[in-house]
Amino acid sequence: MTSAKAPTSIDTLLDLEIRSGRVTAVEGFPEARKPAFKLTIDFGDPVGVLRSSAQLTRRYSKEDLLNSDILAVVNFPARRIAGFSSECLVLGVVNPDDPTDVVLVRPDRPMTEGWELG
């Protein structure tokens, strides 16, 4: 079986800064076109606190996400979503039959805030 995307190099992955963070606040985001939450995420040093819009409402509640660990790309430029500045991209796997069905990719051990994917 071959990949559905064009081949790339390891350098593409190495250009991404993917870090572990702890979700410290979760808000509803009714202004978004698709159901989403506004997340505040603490990545520790050297990144600090960033905010993200994440379409996770199908499988997760606010309570599920609060104080949970996630992985996110932290070196993309901020993106405006319905007037909100999303500063990082939270990572999840997407159901190929239903793009609203997202499962988070995250560390399986606590206390990893700020650790970089390697």
C-alpha positions as CSV (number, residue, x, y, z in Angstrom):
1,M,0.0,0.0,0.0
2,T,1.3,3.5,-0.8
3,S,0.6,6.8,0.9
4,A,-2.2,9.1,-0.3
5,K,0.2,12.0,-0.1
6,A,3.4,12.9,-2.0
7,P,6.7,11.7,-0.5
8,T,8.5,14.2,1.7
9,S,11.7,14.3,3.8
10,I,12.4,14.0,7.5
11,D,13.3,17.7,7.4
12,T,9.6,18.5,6.9
13,L,8.8,16.8,10.3
14,L,11.8,18.3,12.0
15,D,10.6,21.8,11.0
16,L,7.5,21.3,13.2
17,E,7.8,22.1,16.9
18,I,5.4,19.6,18.5
19,R,5.1,19.9,22.2
20,S,3.1,18.5,25.1
21,G,0.8,20.9,27.0
22,R,-1.7,20.9,29.7
23,V,-5.2,22.3,29.0
24,T,-5.9,24.9,31.7
25,A,-9.2,26.4,30.4
26,V,-12.0,25.3,28.1
27,E,-14.7,27.5,26.7
28,G,-17.5,27.0,24.2
29,F,-17.1,28.6,20.8
30,P,-20.6,29.3,19.4
31,E,-19.2,31.8,16.9
32,A,-17.2,29.1,15.0
33,R,-18.7,27.7,11.8
34,K,-18.1,24.1,13.0
35,P,-18.6,23.0,16.6
36,A,-15.4,23.7,18.6
37,F,-13.9,24.7,21.9
38,K,-11.5,27.5,22.8
39,L,-8.6,25.9,24.7
40,T,-6.0,27.6,26.8
41,I,-2.9,25.4,26.9
42,D,0.2,25.7,29.1
43,F,3.3,24.4,27.3
44,G,5.7,25.3,30.1
45,D,9.1,26.7,29.2
46,P,10.1,27.9,26.7
47,V,6.7,28.3,24.9
48,G,4.4,29.4,27.7
49,V,0.6,29.6,27.3
50,L,-1.1,29.5,23.9
51,R,-4.8,29.4,22.8
52,S,-6.3,27.1,20.2
53,S,-9.6,26.5,18.5
54,A,-10.2,22.7,18.5
55,Q,-13.0,20.8,16.8
56,L,-13.3,18.2,19.6
57,T,-16.9,18.5,20.6
58,R,-18.1,15.1,19.2
59,R,-16.0,12.9,21.6
60,Y,-15.0,15.3,24.4
61,S,-16.7,17.5,26.9
62,K,-15.2,20.6,28.6
63,E,-14.7,18.4,31.7
64,D,-12.9,15.8,29.7
65,L,-10.4,18.3,28.3
66,L,-9.8,20.4,31.4
67,N,-6.4,19.5,33.0
68,S,-5.7,16.9,30.3
69,D,-2.4,16.6,28.4
70,I,-2.3,17.2,24.6
71,L,0.2,17.5,21.8
72,A,0.2,20.5,19.5
73,V,2.2,22.2,16.8
74,V,3.3,25.4,18.4
75,N,5.3,27.1,15.7
76,F,2.6,27.8,13.1
77,P,1.6,31.4,12.7
78,A,-1.6,32.4,14.5
79,R,-4.8,31.9,12.5
80,R,-8.0,33.9,13.0
81,I,-11.1,31.8,13.4
82,A,-14.4,33.7,13.9
83,G,-12.5,36.6,15.4
84,F,-10.4,34.3,17.7
85,S,-6.7,34.0,17.4
86,S,-5.8,30.3,17.4
87,E,-2.1,30.2,18.2
88,C,-1.3,26.4,18.0
89,L,-2.7,23.3,16.3
90,V,-3.9,20.6,18.6
91,L,-3.2,17.2,17.1
92,G,-5.8,14.4,16.7
93,V,-6.6,11.5,14.3
94,V,-9.6,12.1,12.1
95,N,-12.1,9.4,11.2
96,P,-11.9,9.0,7.3
97,D,-15.6,8.5,7.1
98,D,-16.6,11.4,9.3
99,P,-14.2,14.5,9.6
100,T,-16.2,15.7,12.7
101,D,-15.0,12.6,14.6
102,V,-11.6,13.4,16.1
103,V,-9.6,11.6,18.7
104,L,-6.7,13.4,20.4
105,V,-3.1,12.4,20.1
106,R,-1.5,12.8,23.5
107,P,1.1,11.6,26.0
108,D,0.1,8.6,28.0
109,R,2.0,9.9,31.1
110,P,1.4,13.1,33.1
111,M,3.8,15.9,33.8
112,T,5.3,16.3,30.3
113,E,4.4,19.9,29.7
114,G,6.8,21.5,27.4
115,W,8.4,18.3,26.2
116,E,9.1,18.2,22.5
117,L,8.0,15.3,20.3
118,G,11.2,13.4,19.2
